[in-house]
């Protein structure tokens, strides 16, 4: 009994205050990121009973790594939409997670348990229209949320990219000094290496970058490593303009794109 309590205490510490050292194995690094997002970015607590049971079964080798990954991803996707964007309240979910904590410990067919959890979470998925309206309110003050969104979209294009926030920066394309109504909206924010923010300084995308004697947007498109950013910038170059209308259009497009991505549990 004492051994079980010590094991549970160690697991609880790993899932409530995650340390990179606990998950530094390359195969498990993404687990650390999922835990950080669900606990930290989303500020979720109602899931702890289920998390403890889930990781206990994983430690006892009763639950495979693939199923653990699948479960963490479906929880991250669901809670991003449900509790992080649409509704800060997680009312009713504490009883649901307690029920599944008991089931994941008792039942041998872990796949069925997670399948049932997925179905119940899908039943609570907010409608697309409600999500889009809340999403469009995101702006630069929600920097960590926007970084999470843009990184997840980048991960779809480049599975090798690390999701550690500290390694990535988000920057305004139209500089903050322009002070238009949409300047801080997510539609004007891009994954870019931080060094380029200093280089482009206060330049609008189609202004000449004097060091290179080319438009700053051409320079950024060539230099950035981010695939999604390159694609977006190429579209802007093709259109030849970047105004409030284009920023609003990109915000709307990102809202629809992310709902499709995160609602796939």
Backbone torsions as a table, in degrees:
resi	resn	phi	psi	omega
1	UNK	NA	-44.8	-179.7
2	UNK	-64.2	-39.4	178.1
3	UNK	-61.5	-42.6	179.4
4	UNK	-63.5	-39.2	178.9
5	UNK	-66.0	-40.3	179.0
6	UNK	-65.2	-42.0	178.4
7	UNK	-63.2	-45.0	179.5
8	UNK	-62.2	-38.9	-179.6
9	UNK	-64.9	-41.0	178.9
10	UNK	-65.0	-42.0	179.2
11	UNK	-65.8	-42.1	-179.1
12	UNK	-60.4	-40.6	178.0
13	UNK	-64.0	-40.9	-178.9
14	UNK	-65.4	-30.2	-176.5
15	UNK	-97.4	-14.7	178.7
16	UNK	-99.6	-33.7	175.9
17	UNK	-129.6	73.2	-173.6
18	UNK	-63.5	140.0	175.7
19	UNK	-119.7	140.2	179.4
20	UNK	-59.8	-30.7	-179.9
21	UNK	-60.5	-32.0	-178.6
22	UNK	-72.1	-21.2	-173.6
23	UNK	-130.8	28.9	-171.8
24	UNK	-73.3	-15.9	173.2
25	UNK	-56.3	133.0	-176.0
26	UNK	-54.4	-35.4	-179.0
27	UNK	-70.7	-20.4	-174.5
28	UNK	-111.6	-1.3	-175.9
29	UNK	-58.8	-39.3	-179.0
30	UNK	-65.2	-25.6	176.6
31	UNK	-62.5	-44.2	176.6
32	UNK	-56.5	-43.7	-179.8
33	UNK	-65.0	-43.0	178.3
34	UNK	-60.0	-45.5	-179.4
35	UNK	-62.1	-44.4	179.2
36	UNK	-60.6	-41.7	-179.5
37	UNK	-67.2	-49.2	-175.7
38	UNK	-66.1	-46.5	-177.8
39	UNK	-79.3	-46.8	-171.4
40	UNK	-86.9	-62.6	-177.3
41	UNK	-63.5	-44.9	-177.5
42	UNK	-84.0	-13.7	179.9
43	UNK	54.8	42.3	-177.7
44	UNK	-89.9	143.3	178.4
45	UNK	-132.3	-23.1	-173.1
46	UNK	-65.6	-14.5	-174.3
47	UNK	-92.4	-2.5	-170.3
48	UNK	-60.3	-38.0	-179.9
49	UNK	-62.1	-41.8	179.0
50	UNK	-70.9	-41.2	177.9
51	UNK	-56.9	-45.3	-178.6
52	UNK	-60.8	-47.3	179.7
53	UNK	-63.9	-42.2	-178.4
54	UNK	-60.4	-47.7	-177.0
55	UNK	-76.2	-27.0	173.5
56	UNK	-63.3	-45.6	179.6
57	UNK	-65.1	-34.9	176.9
58	UNK	-66.6	-44.1	179.7
59	UNK	-62.8	-34.4	-179.8
60	UNK	-83.2	2.8	-179.8
61	UNK	62.8	29.0	174.4
62	UNK	-94.3	-7.6	-179.1
63	UNK	-136.4	126.2	-174.5
64	UNK	-75.2	155.0	179.7
65	UNK	-57.5	-41.5	-179.2
66	UNK	-59.8	-40.8	-179.6
67	UNK	-72.9	-35.8	174.9
68	UNK	-60.6	-47.3	178.6
69	UNK	-58.7	-46.3	-179.9
70	UNK	-59.6	-41.9	-178.2
71	UNK	-67.4	-44.2	179.8
72	UNK	-63.5	-39.9	-179.9
73	UNK	-67.3	-41.8	-180.0
74	UNK	-66.8	-35.2	177.5
75	UNK	-68.4	-41.7	178.5
76	UNK	-62.0	-46.3	-179.7
77	UNK	-62.5	-48.2	-177.6
78	UNK	-62.8	-47.7	-174.9
79	UNK	-74.1	-23.3	172.4
80	UNK	-61.5	-48.8	-179.6
81	UNK	-72.0	-51.4	-168.2
82	UNK	-74.0	-54.4	-173.7
83	UNK	-98.9	-24.6	-176.0
84	UNK	-89.7	-38.8	-178.3
85	UNK	-99.3	-48.3	-170.1
86	UNK	-89.3	-52.8	-172.9
87	UNK	-135.7	113.7	178.8
88	UNK	-62.1	-22.2	-179.0
89	UNK	-83.4	135.0	176.9
90	UNK	-108.4	35.4	-176.0
91	UNK	-55.6	131.2	177.2
92	UNK	90.5	-17.4	-176.7
93	UNK	-79.8	-23.5	-180.0
94	UNK	-63.3	-42.9	177.8
95	UNK	-65.9	-38.4	179.3
96	UNK	-62.3	-47.4	-178.1
97	UNK	-68.6	-33.2	176.0
98	UNK	-63.5	-41.7	178.7
99	UNK	-61.6	-43.5	-178.4
100	UNK	-76.2	-22.9	173.3
101	UNK	-63.7	-43.0	177.6
102	UNK	-64.8	-43.8	-177.0
103	UNK	-66.1	-41.3	-176.0
104	UNK	-67.6	-26.3	176.7
105	UNK	-78.8	-38.4	-170.6
106	UNK	-88.0	-36.6	-170.6
107	UNK	-90.0	139.9	-178.7
108	UNK	-76.1	-33.7	-177.8
109	UNK	-84.2	85.4	-176.5
110	UNK	-66.1	-33.4	179.4
111	UNK	-61.6	-39.3	179.1
112	UNK	-66.7	-40.3	179.1
113	UNK	-60.8	-47.5	-179.2
114	UNK	-68.2	-35.2	176.1
115	UNK	-62.2	-40.3	178.0
116	UNK	-67.8	-39.4	176.6
117	UNK	-61.1	-44.5	179.6
118	UNK	-58.2	-45.4	-179.7
119	UNK	-62.3	-40.2	-179.1
120	UNK	-70.5	-35.4	176.5
121	UNK	-68.4	-39.4	178.5
122	UNK	-60.2	-34.0	179.4
123	UNK	-64.5	-24.4	-179.5
124	UNK	-99.3	3.9	-178.3
125	UNK	-63.8	124.7	179.6
126	UNK	-63.7	153.6	178.3
127	UNK	-67.1	153.8	-176.3
128	UNK	-58.0	-41.6	-176.4
129	UNK	-62.2	-40.9	179.8
130	UNK	-66.6	-42.7	178.0
131	UNK	-60.2	-46.8	-176.9
132	UNK	-60.1	-43.5	179.9
133	UNK	-61.7	-41.5	178.5
134	UNK	-71.3	-39.6	-179.1
135	UNK	-59.2	-40.7	-175.9
136	UNK	-67.3	-10.0	177.1
137	UNK	-86.0	-9.0	179.8
138	UNK	-64.6	138.7	174.1
139	UNK	-147.4	-171.0	-169.1
140	UNK	-59.0	-25.3	177.8
141	UNK	-67.5	-18.9	176.2
142	UNK	-96.2	43.1	-170.2
143	UNK	-56.4	-43.9	-178.1
144	UNK	-65.5	-38.0	177.5
145	UNK	-65.2	-43.8	-179.6
146	UNK	-66.3	-39.1	177.1
147	UNK	-61.8	-43.2	177.5
148	UNK	-58.5	-45.7	-179.1
149	UNK	-61.5	-51.3	-176.0
150	UNK	-66.4	-33.9	177.6
151	UNK	-69.2	-39.0	178.2
152	UNK	-65.3	-38.0	176.5
153	UNK	-66.5	-39.5	177.5
154	UNK	-65.2	-37.3	179.3
155	UNK	-61.2	-32.0	176.9
156	UNK	-65.1	-34.1	179.7
157	UNK	-85.4	-35.8	-174.6
158	UNK	-134.0	87.4	-176.3
159	UNK	-60.1	-17.1	-177.3
160	UNK	-79.3	-12.5	-173.9
161	UNK	-70.4	140.8	176.2
162	UNK	-80.3	145.1	-178.0
163	UNK	-96.8	12.5	179.2
164	UNK	-69.5	119.8	-175.5
165	UNK	-56.2	-37.8	-173.1
166	UNK	-63.8	-17.0	-176.1
167	UNK	-93.6	-1.0	-173.6
168	UNK	-134.3	152.2	-178.2
169	UNK	-128.4	149.8	171.0
170	UNK	-114.1	139.8	-174.2
171	UNK	-136.0	152.5	174.0
172	UNK	-72.7	137.7	172.0
173	UNK	-82.2	-57.0	168.4
174	UNK	-78.9	123.0	-171.7
175	UNK	-62.8	151.9	-178.1
176	UNK	-58.7	-27.5	-177.2
177	UNK	-64.5	-18.1	-179.4
178	UNK	-70.0	-28.9	171.6
179	UNK	55.4	38.3	171.8
180	UNK	-82.7	167.2	-174.1
181	UNK	-60.2	-33.8	-174.0
182	UNK	-99.0	8.4	-170.1
183	UNK	-60.6	-33.0	-178.0
184	UNK	-98.6	4.1	179.7
185	UNK	-68.8	156.7	-179.8
186	UNK	-59.0	-28.2	179.5
187	UNK	-62.8	-19.8	179.9
188	UNK	-103.9	9.0	-175.7
189	UNK	-112.9	136.4	-174.3
190	UNK	-135.4	150.5	168.0
191	UNK	-69.3	120.2	177.6
192	UNK	-147.1	147.9	173.6
193	UNK	-62.3	135.6	-173.4
194	UNK	-57.9	-32.3	-177.7
195	UNK	-61.2	-27.7	-178.7
196	UNK	-75.9	-21.7	176.1
197	UNK	-64.0	-40.6	178.4
198	UNK	-69.3	-36.8	-177.5
199	UNK	-70.4	-40.9	-178.1
200	UNK	-81.0	-18.0	173.9
201	UNK	50.3	-119.9	-175.9
202	UNK	-103.0	20.3	-176.0
203	UNK	-79.1	136.1	169.0
204	UNK	-73.8	157.8	-171.0
205	UNK	-57.6	-30.6	-177.2
206	UNK	-100.6	10.6	173.5
207	UNK	-81.2	152.5	-179.2
208	UNK	-70.8	132.7	173.4
209	UNK	-92.3	102.0	-166.8
210	UNK	-60.8	-32.7	-179.6
211	UNK	-62.3	-33.4	-176.2
212	UNK	-109.6	-6.3	-178.1
213	UNK	54.1	46.3	176.3
214	UNK	-149.1	164.9	176.5
215	UNK	-62.8	144.1	-178.3
216	UNK	-60.6	-33.9	-178.4
217	UNK	-68.7	-34.5	175.9
218	UNK	-65.7	-41.7	179.2
219	UNK	-62.7	-47.8	-178.4
220	UNK	-63.9	-40.4	-179.8
221	UNK	-60.6	-40.2	-179.7
222	UNK	-72.5	-37.6	-169.1
223	UNK	-89.6	-32.5	-173.4
224	UNK	-68.5	147.8	178.7
225	UNK	-89.7	-11.7	-173.3
226	UNK	-80.2	122.5	-175.5
227	UNK	-67.2	-41.6	-179.8
228	UNK	-66.0	-38.1	178.7
229	UNK	-65.2	-44.3	177.2
230	UNK	-56.1	-46.0	-178.8
231	UNK	-62.3	-44.7	-179.0
232	UNK	-64.0	-44.5	-178.2
233	UNK	-65.4	-35.6	177.6
234	UNK	-64.2	-37.6	176.8
235	UNK	-63.1	-41.1	-179.4
236	UNK	-67.0	-42.2	177.7
237	UNK	-59.0	-43.0	-179.1
238	UNK	-63.2	-39.7	-179.9
239	UNK	-74.2	-28.2	177.3
240	UNK	79.0	13.4	179.5
241	UNK	-153.9	154.6	177.2
242	UNK	-146.3	92.9	-177.0
243	UNK	-122.5	-176.4	178.3
244	UNK	-56.4	-36.6	-180.0
245	UNK	-63.2	-43.5	179.8
246	UNK	-68.6	-35.2	177.7
247	UNK	-64.8	-44.1	177.9
248	UNK	-62.3	-41.2	-179.3
249	UNK	-63.3	-41.8	179.7
250	UNK	-68.2	-38.0	177.0
251	UNK	-58.4	-46.8	178.8
252	UNK	-61.8	-42.8	-179.2
253	UNK	-65.5	-41.1	177.8
254	UNK	-64.5	-36.6	178.3
255	UNK	-60.7	-48.1	-179.0
256	UNK	-67.7	-40.9	-178.8
257	UNK	-63.9	-42.7	-177.4
258	UNK	-74.5	-31.6	176.1
259	UNK	-63.0	-42.4	178.3
260	UNK	-61.3	-42.1	-178.6
261	UNK	-67.5	-50.5	-172.0
262	UNK	-82.2	-18.5	-179.8
263	UNK	-85.4	-3.5	175.7
264	UNK	-84.7	86.8	-178.3
265	UNK	-82.0	NA	NA
